Amino acid sequence: MASSEEDGTNGGASEASEEREAVGKRRRLGLLATIWLTFYNIAMTAGWLVLAIAMVRFYMEKGTHKGLYKSIQKTLKFFQTFALLEIVHCLIGIVPTSVLVAGVQVSSRIFMVWLVTHSIKPI
């Protein structure tokens, strides 16, 4: 005689409830991911807007670009480094992007902001 697992007479109810729990958990994680990504994108947009306003104000006040980097470097480095979270988002799977692609993009910008600007003094 076949067991209840083989003929599906008893096990169907527990499998359905487990599947519902898994779907509910994915929805909660999806909602948390959406909330986090919304916050992250608003924060990044605000940061780049602050930088843009600071650049325009600097140029309007000074009439030149000389000294601009020095006046915005801390904010620029902060928001550019904050972009490392894009790699984390890929690693944990909340965005469907390749970790390699995101890593190359983010690391190249961080390389420019942190290493190149420190090695070239006139910047």
Summary of the structure (lengths in Angstrom):
residues: 123
radius of gyration: 24.5
end to end distance: 81.6
largest distance: 90.3
contacts: 276
relative contact order: 0.07
helix: 80%
strand: 0%
